[in-house]
Amino acid sequence: MARILLINPNKWGRGITPIWIASHTAILKKNFHEVFLFDATFYENWSDFENEFNTKNNQYKNSGYESFINYKKNPVHQDLQSYINEIKPEFIFFGAISSHIHGEGEYSAIQYGYELLEPIETDAVIICAGLQPTADVKKTAEKYNKINYFITGESEFVLLDFISSYKTNTIQFVPGLTFRSGQKLISNQKQQIISNLDDIGHYDYSLFEDINFLRPYNGEILRAVDYELSRGCPFTCSYCVETVIQKYYDFHTHTSKGGLKKANNYLRNKSAKQIFQELKILHENYKVKLIRCQDTNFLTIKKSVLEELALLLENSNLNIMLYIETRAEGINIGTINLLKRLKVDGIGMGIELSEENFREENLNRFSNQDAILNAFRLLKIANIKRTAYNVIGFPEQNESSILETIEFNKLLAPDNVTVAFFTPYMGTGQNSKALNLNMFSDFEINLDSQLRSATKSDTLDVDRLSFYKENFSKLVGISN
């Protein structure tokens, strides 16, 4: 049995329950390890206050969220040092891959975790995982040179194997592990993809403080969690970090319409019974009302699983609702009926930008304009809330493109819009293009698609992008 400290380096200053913490806690506890959590979320001197920022931008409805939170006044590093001194962990772990990959800091978790630990004195073994090591472990190791152990790819079972192998001095046999040996960086063979998510066990949310379950949602404060039913996406959009994970597991090819070849071997989901039991536990033990599903494309989960889950929910008295993300082409009368049975209250769909040719030729994203318009129309009729996701600052995008995207959003007439800054995720096609255009540094830090852009573009500079971030919702005509 070992003592493992997980670190949540969330800088948004609002409740998030990172899925990787719940999944790793589950498997570690199941194997009789002691697991602890240090959560930096609500430290005043650490937080960027994302909810406040995006409420001012009219991206979120005003919920008065901050009035519910007592932010911690102590310096975050001081409290982290005190906690480490108290619990004396043998291992410290942070950053990992789940379906929670696009926002809320999973990409930057390694940087922020590193910054939290940099001044800390500890004898614990520090190990990290996540999207950056998976994209390029050599560059990541050079950047974060005080970390000796990295996990690439999915890390639940690798971390478990590492802990036992470290004690027997056999880490060279742990698949998915990269480690320093003198001046060398040694990468073991890759691990297998987790083909059966049920093997992880019921995800464990018990380490989160109660305050983490409070979530602003459409002007209300609800008890909520971040959750995944599945992992993987059958599409290969060139700006998306999903493609980094696909490549790691040797899914390199796609169809002429951007579909991942052999996608059935990459897409995985929990069983309906497992999902239902987890939802039941979350509702009964934590009083959760809103399930914020982070699945990359909800409607590509096996239909048989969703149908069985719908039946289980219909025969229960669970007072919950789901917020999901999916693509417009999956929305039709049949799927809407299924979503209603699944208690789906809201759906976020990626528009990215309005120009169909740009999406196809530059982003490898094939989504028909008419299908998008029809999806928003059908969902409105069904009284399911609709959020349009937009991105500004892509390589080769210009201001006219942003203005056209605003006009397209007016046609969609969504209940809400969000706009994200383009983020050059390491290992993606759009990152390579951005580097060739000298838009970003080779290893960009402090990336946050909701809060800031680090672009060096003259076409759409930071000031111009910030203007549209601040005013996009107003220009569309959304009044929050």
Backbone torsions as a table, in degrees:
resi	resn	phi	psi	omega
1	MET	NA	135.9	-179.3
2	ALA	-123.4	161.9	177.3
3	ARG	-105.8	115.5	-174.7
4	ILE	-118.6	128.2	175.4
5	LEU	-103.5	122.1	171.9
6	LEU	-94.9	142.8	179.4
7	ILE	-118.8	126.9	172.9
8	ASN	-102.3	104.2	-175.4
9	PRO	-91.4	24.1	-177.7
10	ASN	-50.8	127.4	-179.2
11	LYS	-106.5	4.8	-174.3
12	TRP	-79.2	-15.6	177.5
13	GLY	70.3	20.0	173.4
14	ARG	-140.3	158.9	-173.9
15	GLY	-62.5	120.3	171.6
16	ILE	-133.1	140.9	175.7
17	THR	-114.7	83.2	-176.2
18	PRO	-50.2	129.6	-174.5
19	ILE	-63.4	-34.0	-178.6
20	TRP	-63.2	-31.6	178.5
21	ILE	-66.5	-43.5	179.9
22	ALA	-66.2	-40.0	-177.9
23	SER	-71.9	-42.3	-179.4
24	HIS	-70.8	-37.9	176.6
25	THR	-59.3	-42.3	-178.4
26	ALA	-59.7	-50.5	-173.9
27	ILE	-74.6	-32.2	177.8
28	LEU	-69.0	-44.3	178.9
29	LYS	-65.6	-37.6	180.0
30	LYS	-61.4	-24.8	179.1
31	ASN	-104.3	23.1	167.8
32	PHE	70.0	24.9	173.7
33	HIS	-91.0	153.3	173.4
34	GLU	-88.9	128.9	-175.5
35	VAL	-123.1	134.0	-180.0
36	PHE	-126.4	160.8	178.7
37	LEU	-134.9	130.7	166.6
38	PHE	-109.6	121.6	-175.1
39	ASP	-113.3	118.1	-177.2
40	ALA	-88.9	2.4	-168.9
41	THR	-54.3	-46.7	-167.3
42	PHE	-104.8	29.9	174.8
43	TYR	-91.7	125.0	-175.4
44	GLU	-60.7	-36.9	-176.4
45	ASN	-85.6	7.0	-179.4
46	TRP	-118.3	-28.0	-168.0
47	SER	-80.4	147.5	173.8
48	ASP	-100.3	-3.7	174.0
49	PHE	54.0	58.9	-176.8
50	GLU	-61.4	-40.2	-177.5
51	ASN	-63.2	-42.9	178.4
52	GLU	-62.1	-42.6	-179.6
53	PHE	-60.8	-48.2	-175.8
54	ASN	-81.5	-16.8	171.0
55	THR	-71.9	-41.0	176.6
56	LYS	-62.2	-32.4	179.8
57	ASN	-80.0	1.7	-179.1
58	ASN	70.0	14.3	178.4
59	GLN	-79.2	-31.9	177.0
60	TYR	-117.1	149.7	171.3
61	LYS	-73.4	145.0	-179.2
62	ASN	-67.3	121.1	-178.6
63	SER	-114.5	-8.6	-174.3
64	GLY	67.0	26.0	-173.1
65	TYR	-54.2	-45.4	-173.8
66	GLU	-61.0	-25.3	179.3
67	SER	-71.1	-14.7	178.3
68	PHE	-88.3	-10.4	-170.3
69	ILE	-111.2	131.1	170.5
70	ASN	-99.6	98.6	-178.1
71	TYR	-70.1	142.1	-175.8
72	LYS	-76.9	132.9	-175.3
73	LYS	-88.5	-24.0	-178.8
74	ASN	-63.5	148.0	172.8
75	PRO	-60.7	134.9	-174.1
76	VAL	-62.6	-37.5	-178.9
77	HIS	-67.6	-35.6	178.6
78	GLN	-63.1	-46.0	-179.8
79	ASP	-68.7	-36.5	177.6
80	LEU	-63.9	-44.2	178.1
81	GLN	-61.1	-42.5	180.0
82	SER	-64.0	-40.5	-178.6
83	TYR	-67.7	-41.1	177.5
84	ILE	-64.0	-41.3	176.6
85	ASN	-61.1	-35.0	-177.1
86	GLU	-74.0	-49.1	-171.8
87	ILE	-92.0	-17.9	177.6
88	LYS	50.6	65.0	-179.6
89	PRO	-70.1	149.4	173.3
90	GLU	-86.1	-31.0	-179.1
91	PHE	-133.4	143.5	173.3
92	ILE	-123.4	129.1	-175.1
93	PHE	-132.4	141.3	176.2
94	PHE	-156.0	155.5	178.2
95	GLY	74.7	127.7	178.4
96	ALA	-165.2	168.0	-179.8
97	ILE	-97.7	136.2	167.6
98	SER	-143.1	-154.5	170.9
99	SER	-84.1	-1.4	-173.8
100	HIS	-89.5	57.8	-163.9
101	ILE	-105.8	-12.7	-168.1
102	HIS	-95.4	-37.1	-179.8
103	GLY	-134.2	-167.5	174.5
104	GLU	58.4	18.1	162.9
105	GLY	91.0	8.7	-179.2
106	GLU	-64.5	-36.6	179.4
107	TYR	-64.2	-42.3	-174.8
108	SER	-90.5	1.9	-175.7
109	ALA	-58.2	-34.6	-179.0
110	ILE	-66.1	-42.2	178.7
111	GLN	-63.0	-48.4	-176.2
112	TYR	-69.4	-35.8	175.0
113	GLY	-63.8	-40.1	178.5
114	TYR	-63.5	-43.1	179.8
115	GLU	-66.2	-32.6	175.4
116	LEU	-66.8	-39.6	-173.3
117	LEU	-87.8	-17.1	-172.5
118	GLU	-53.7	-44.1	-179.5
119	PRO	-89.7	2.5	-172.6
120	ILE	-84.0	139.7	174.3
121	GLU	-97.4	123.0	179.9
122	THR	-159.9	150.6	174.1
123	ASP	-95.4	0.3	-176.8
124	ALA	-67.1	150.6	173.0
125	VAL	-78.5	125.6	-177.2
126	ILE	-102.6	126.3	-179.3
127	ILE	-136.3	142.0	-180.0
128	CYS	-138.4	165.4	-179.5
129	ALA	-142.2	-165.5	173.4
130	GLY	120.2	-169.5	-172.2
131	LEU	-72.1	-37.0	-178.6
132	GLN	-67.3	-48.6	175.3
133	PRO	-59.8	-37.1	-178.7
134	THR	-65.9	-36.7	-179.8
135	ALA	-71.9	-45.0	-177.6
136	ASP	-160.3	92.4	-173.9
137	VAL	-69.8	-29.9	179.9
138	LYS	-66.4	-48.6	178.2
139	LYS	-62.2	-40.4	-178.4
140	THR	-64.3	-42.1	179.8
141	ALA	-66.0	-35.2	177.0
142	GLU	-67.1	-38.1	-178.2
143	LYS	-71.1	-43.3	-176.2
144	TYR	-110.8	74.5	-166.5
145	ASN	-79.6	-1.7	176.4
146	LYS	-95.4	-1.4	176.0
147	ILE	-97.0	130.8	-176.4
148	ASN	-100.9	-14.5	-174.4
149	TYR	-134.5	131.2	-179.5
150	PHE	-130.9	142.3	171.4
151	ILE	-110.2	129.2	175.2
152	THR	-103.6	147.4	-176.8
153	GLY	75.7	-164.1	-179.5
154	GLU	-67.4	143.1	-165.7
155	SER	-121.3	-2.8	-175.6
156	GLU	-56.3	-53.8	-176.2
157	PHE	-79.2	-28.1	178.4
158	VAL	-66.4	-43.8	178.2
159	LEU	-60.9	-42.4	178.5
160	LEU	-59.9	-45.6	179.3
161	ASP	-66.8	-37.8	-179.1
162	PHE	-61.8	-43.6	-177.0
163	ILE	-60.4	-45.0	179.9
164	SER	-72.6	-36.3	-178.5
165	SER	-73.2	-30.9	178.4
166	TYR	-61.5	-38.4	-177.5
167	LYS	-73.1	-20.9	178.8
168	THR	-107.7	8.7	177.3
169	ASN	58.1	42.9	-179.1
170	THR	-127.7	33.8	-175.7
171	ILE	-66.2	-18.1	-179.4
172	GLN	-67.2	-9.1	-179.6
173	PHE	-105.6	7.6	-177.8
174	VAL	-90.5	109.9	178.9
175	PRO	-63.8	140.8	178.9
176	GLY	88.7	1.2	-177.1
177	LEU	-102.9	137.0	169.4
178	THR	-120.3	136.4	-176.3
179	PHE	-146.8	157.9	177.6
180	ARG	-87.1	138.1	173.6
181	SER	-135.3	99.4	-171.6
182	GLY	65.4	-124.9	179.1
183	GLN	-92.5	-0.3	-176.4
184	LYS	-96.8	152.5	172.3
185	LEU	-112.8	118.2	-174.9
186	ILE	-110.4	127.1	177.0
187	SER	-111.1	121.1	175.3
188	ASN	-72.2	173.3	176.9
189	GLN	-62.2	157.1	179.7
190	LYS	-67.4	150.2	171.6
191	GLN	-82.3	163.6	173.7
192	GLN	-74.6	149.2	173.5
193	ILE	-64.3	147.6	178.1
194	ILE	-75.2	104.1	-173.7
195	SER	-81.0	-26.7	-179.8
196	ASN	-123.0	101.8	-176.8
197	LEU	-65.5	-21.6	177.0
198	ASP	-61.7	-24.5	-178.4
199	ASP	-63.4	-22.9	179.2
200	ILE	-69.3	-30.1	-176.3
201	GLY	95.8	177.9	178.7
202	HIS	-64.6	121.8	-179.7
203	TYR	-58.8	139.4	-170.3
204	ASP	-110.9	112.2	-178.6
205	TYR	-101.2	14.5	-170.8
206	SER	-72.5	-17.5	-177.1
207	LEU	-81.6	-15.6	-177.5
208	PHE	-75.6	139.4	171.5
209	GLU	-63.6	152.6	-177.3
210	ASP	-58.1	-32.8	-177.5
211	ILE	-62.8	-24.2	179.1
212	ASN	-66.3	-20.2	-177.1
213	PHE	-86.2	-5.1	176.7
214	LEU	-83.6	128.6	-173.6
215	ARG	-138.3	129.0	172.4
216	PRO	-71.3	133.9	-178.6
217	TYR	-152.1	110.4	178.0
218	ASN	51.4	43.8	175.5
219	GLY	85.7	-1.4	177.9
220	GLU	-112.8	167.4	169.7
221	ILE	-112.0	115.8	-178.9
222	LEU	-118.7	159.6	170.5
223	ARG	-84.8	125.2	-169.4
224	ALA	-146.3	160.6	171.3
225	VAL	-137.3	156.7	166.5
226	ASP	-86.6	139.1	-168.8
227	TYR	-149.4	153.5	173.1
228	GLU	-132.1	136.3	170.9
229	LEU	-95.4	-21.5	-169.9
230	SER	-151.4	172.7	170.0
231	ARG	-136.8	146.2	175.9
232	GLY	104.5	159.6	178.6
233	CYS	-142.4	140.0	-179.0
234	PRO	-86.2	9.9	-178.6
235	PHE	-116.8	164.0	-171.5
236	THR	-131.7	48.0	179.1
237	CYS	-58.0	133.8	-167.1
238	SER	-76.1	-5.9	178.1
239	TYR	-101.9	-4.2	-167.3
240	CYS	-97.0	137.0	179.3
241	VAL	-68.3	-14.1	174.9
242	GLU	-56.8	-33.4	-178.8
243	THR	-67.1	-26.2	176.6
244	VAL	-65.0	-44.0	-179.9
245	ILE	-69.3	-40.2	177.6
246	GLN	-56.7	-47.9	-178.4
247	LYS	-65.0	-38.3	-179.8
248	TYR	-58.5	-39.9	-179.2
249	TYR	-93.4	21.7	171.2
250	ASP	66.8	32.3	168.4
251	PHE	-101.1	93.1	-169.1
252	HIS	-105.4	-14.8	-169.9
253	THR	-115.5	152.3	179.6
254	HIS	-140.8	164.3	179.3
255	THR	-77.7	174.9	179.3
256	SER	-67.2	-15.7	178.1
257	LYS	-105.8	20.3	172.8
258	GLY	81.8	8.2	178.5
259	GLY	-82.9	139.4	179.6
260	LEU	-72.1	126.9	175.8
261	LYS	-73.2	143.0	-176.7
262	LYS	59.6	34.9	-176.4
263	ALA	-61.0	-28.4	-179.3
264	ASN	-61.4	-24.0	178.0
265	ASN	-84.3	-12.0	-178.0
266	TYR	-102.1	-35.0	179.8
267	LEU	-77.5	132.1	179.0
268	ARG	-138.7	149.4	176.2
269	ASN	-143.1	159.6	172.2
270	LYS	-72.3	163.4	173.1
271	SER	-72.9	156.7	179.5
272	ALA	-60.1	-39.3	-179.4
273	LYS	-65.1	-40.5	177.8
274	GLN	-63.2	-45.3	179.9
275	ILE	-60.8	-48.1	-177.8
276	PHE	-60.8	-43.3	-179.9
277	GLN	-63.0	-39.3	178.1
278	GLU	-65.9	-43.2	179.0
279	LEU	-63.2	-38.6	178.9
280	LYS	-63.2	-44.7	178.6
281	ILE	-62.7	-44.2	-178.9
282	LEU	-62.8	-39.6	-179.2
283	HIS	-73.6	-44.8	-174.1
284	GLU	-78.7	-37.4	-176.1
285	ASN	-89.7	-29.1	-174.7
286	TYR	-120.4	2.5	177.3
287	LYS	58.5	34.0	-177.9
288	VAL	-75.3	133.9	177.5
289	LYS	-106.0	-41.2	-175.6
290	LEU	-105.7	123.1	174.8
291	ILE	-101.0	108.6	-178.6
292	ARG	-89.6	92.6	-176.1
293	CYS	-73.8	123.8	-178.1
294	GLN	-97.9	6.4	179.9
295	ASP	-53.9	134.7	-173.5
296	THR	-60.2	-39.4	179.4
297	ASN	-147.7	92.4	-170.1
298	PHE	-55.6	-40.3	-173.9
299	LEU	-80.6	4.1	170.0
300	THR	-97.9	1.6	167.8
301	ILE	-64.4	144.2	-178.0
302	LYS	-49.9	129.4	-178.0
303	LYS	-60.4	-36.7	-179.6
304	SER	-62.3	-35.7	178.8
305	VAL	-69.4	-45.1	179.7
306	LEU	-64.9	-38.3	178.0
307	GLU	-64.2	-44.7	179.6
308	GLU	-65.3	-40.3	178.4
309	LEU	-64.2	-41.1	178.6
310	ALA	-59.0	-41.6	179.3
311	LEU	-65.0	-41.6	178.1
312	LEU	-63.1	-41.9	179.3
313	LEU	-66.9	-39.8	179.8
314	GLU	-63.5	-32.3	-178.7
315	ASN	-90.6	7.5	179.4
316	SER	-113.5	175.4	175.1
317	ASN	-113.9	29.5	-178.9
318	LEU	-70.1	118.8	179.1
319	ASN	-92.4	75.5	-178.7
320	ILE	-128.7	166.6	171.0
321	MET	-143.2	153.2	-176.0
322	LEU	-111.4	141.9	164.7
323	TYR	-113.4	127.1	-175.5
324	ILE	-126.1	170.3	172.3
325	GLU	-126.4	136.9	178.0
326	THR	-156.3	-178.4	178.9
327	ARG	-103.9	151.1	-172.1
328	ALA	-60.9	-35.5	-174.9
329	GLU	-67.3	-12.8	177.4
330	GLY	-87.1	-5.0	-176.2
331	ILE	-90.9	121.2	173.6
332	ASN	-151.5	-179.3	-177.1
333	ILE	-58.6	-41.6	-178.8
334	GLY	-64.7	-46.4	-178.7
335	THR	-70.6	-31.6	177.4
336	ILE	-63.9	-41.9	176.8
337	ASN	-60.2	-40.7	177.9
338	LEU	-65.1	-43.0	-179.4
339	LEU	-63.2	-37.5	177.2
340	LYS	-63.9	-41.3	178.3
341	ARG	-64.9	-29.2	179.9
342	LEU	-85.2	5.6	177.1
343	LYS	66.9	33.2	178.9
344	VAL	-75.8	122.5	-179.4
345	ASP	-97.3	-32.4	-176.6
346	GLY	-147.9	152.0	-179.2
347	ILE	-134.5	131.9	170.9
348	GLY	-103.4	132.4	179.9
349	MET	-129.4	135.2	-179.2
350	GLY	-76.7	116.5	169.8
351	ILE	-91.4	-40.3	-176.0
352	GLU	67.3	-73.7	171.6
353	LEU	-150.7	169.3	-166.8
354	SER	-84.1	-25.1	-172.5
355	GLU	-76.6	112.7	-176.4
356	GLU	-62.1	-41.7	-180.0
357	ASN	-63.3	-41.1	178.7
358	PHE	-62.9	-44.8	-180.0
359	ARG	-58.7	-42.9	-176.3
360	GLU	-74.2	-47.6	-173.0
361	GLU	-79.5	-34.2	-176.8
362	ASN	-98.1	-34.1	-171.0
363	LEU	-109.2	-3.8	-176.9
364	ASN	55.0	35.1	-179.8
365	ARG	-117.4	117.3	-175.7
366	PHE	-110.4	102.2	-178.3
367	SER	-143.8	111.6	-173.1
368	ASN	-66.5	136.1	-179.4
369	GLN	-57.1	-44.0	-178.5
370	ASP	-64.1	-36.5	178.8
371	ALA	-65.2	-37.5	179.1
372	ILE	-66.1	-48.2	179.5
373	LEU	-60.2	-42.0	-178.6
374	ASN	-67.0	-39.0	-180.0
375	ALA	-61.8	-45.5	179.8
376	PHE	-65.5	-35.1	178.8
377	ARG	-67.2	-47.5	-178.1
378	LEU	-64.0	-40.2	-179.4
379	LEU	-67.3	-35.2	177.2
380	LYS	-63.4	-44.5	178.1
381	ILE	-59.7	-37.3	-178.2
382	ALA	-81.4	-2.3	179.6
383	ASN	62.2	37.8	172.2
384	ILE	-104.9	125.5	-176.2
385	LYS	-62.6	142.2	-174.9
386	ARG	-123.9	127.1	175.1
387	THR	-116.7	128.9	177.0
388	ALA	-96.3	122.8	178.2
389	TYR	-93.9	126.9	-179.4
390	ASN	-124.8	155.0	178.6
391	VAL	-130.5	138.3	176.2
392	ILE	-124.4	144.6	176.1
393	GLY	99.6	15.3	175.6
394	PHE	-59.1	151.0	170.3
395	PRO	-54.9	132.6	178.8
396	GLU	73.2	4.2	172.0
397	GLN	-80.3	147.5	177.5
398	ASN	-124.2	179.1	-175.6
399	GLU	-66.4	-34.2	177.6
400	SER	-59.5	-36.5	178.2
401	SER	-62.5	-41.6	178.5
402	ILE	-64.0	-43.1	-179.7
403	LEU	-64.9	-39.0	176.3
404	GLU	-65.1	-37.0	179.2
405	THR	-66.7	-38.2	175.3
406	ILE	-61.2	-44.1	179.2
407	GLU	-64.2	-38.3	178.9
408	PHE	-65.5	-39.3	176.7
409	ASN	-62.1	-35.0	176.7
410	LYS	-61.8	-39.1	177.6
411	LEU	-65.6	-38.1	-179.9
412	LEU	-68.6	-31.2	-178.6
413	ALA	48.9	55.3	-178.4
414	PRO	-72.2	166.1	174.4
415	ASP	-73.0	-27.7	-178.8
416	ASN	-154.5	152.6	172.9
417	VAL	-127.2	147.6	168.4
418	THR	-124.4	152.1	176.2
419	VAL	-133.6	129.4	-178.4
420	ALA	-114.0	148.4	170.4
421	PHE	-75.8	137.6	173.0
422	PHE	-56.3	133.0	-179.5
423	THR	-118.3	125.3	-177.6
424	PRO	-81.7	78.6	-178.9
425	TYR	-66.6	125.9	-179.0
426	MET	-56.5	133.4	177.7
427	GLY	94.8	-6.7	179.3
428	THR	-95.4	159.6	179.1
429	GLY	-63.0	-39.2	-179.2
430	GLN	-70.5	-27.3	174.5
431	ASN	-65.1	-44.0	179.4
432	SER	-61.0	-42.5	179.4
433	LYS	-64.3	-42.9	-179.7
434	ALA	-62.6	-38.9	178.3
435	LEU	-66.4	-39.9	178.5
436	ASN	-63.9	-28.6	178.7
437	LEU	-91.0	5.5	180.0
438	ASN	58.3	34.3	179.8
439	MET	-82.0	-25.9	-176.2
440	PHE	-142.1	164.0	174.0
441	SER	-74.3	162.8	-175.8
442	ASP	-62.0	-38.8	177.6
443	PHE	-127.6	89.5	-174.3
444	GLU	-80.4	137.8	178.8
445	ILE	-116.8	174.9	179.5
446	ASN	57.3	34.1	-179.8
447	LEU	-78.9	133.3	175.4
448	ASP	-156.2	109.8	-172.9
449	SER	-65.6	-20.0	179.8
450	GLN	-91.9	-25.0	-169.4
451	LEU	-107.0	-30.0	-172.1
452	ARG	-164.2	159.5	171.0
453	SER	-117.8	145.9	176.3
454	ALA	-110.7	18.5	-174.3
455	THR	-62.8	148.2	173.2
456	LYS	-111.1	15.2	-177.7
457	SER	-66.9	142.0	173.2
458	ASP	-87.6	-23.3	-178.4
459	THR	-69.9	-49.7	175.2
460	LEU	-129.2	92.2	-176.6
461	ASP	-81.0	175.7	-175.2
462	VAL	-59.3	-42.4	-178.5
463	ASP	-63.4	-42.1	-179.5
464	ARG	-66.9	-43.5	178.4
465	LEU	-63.8	-40.4	179.6
466	SER	-63.7	-35.8	176.8
467	PHE	-61.1	-46.1	-178.4
468	TYR	-73.4	-31.0	173.5
469	LYS	-61.1	-44.0	-177.0
470	GLU	-70.6	-32.0	-169.5
471	ASN	-115.5	-0.9	-174.3
472	PHE	-55.8	-51.3	-177.6
473	SER	-60.4	-43.0	-179.7
474	LYS	-63.3	-40.4	-179.3
475	LEU	-67.9	-30.9	175.3
476	VAL	-72.7	-28.3	-179.5
477	GLY	104.5	17.0	176.5
478	ILE	-85.1	126.6	179.2
479	SER	-116.8	105.8	178.2
480	ASN	-103.3	NA	NA
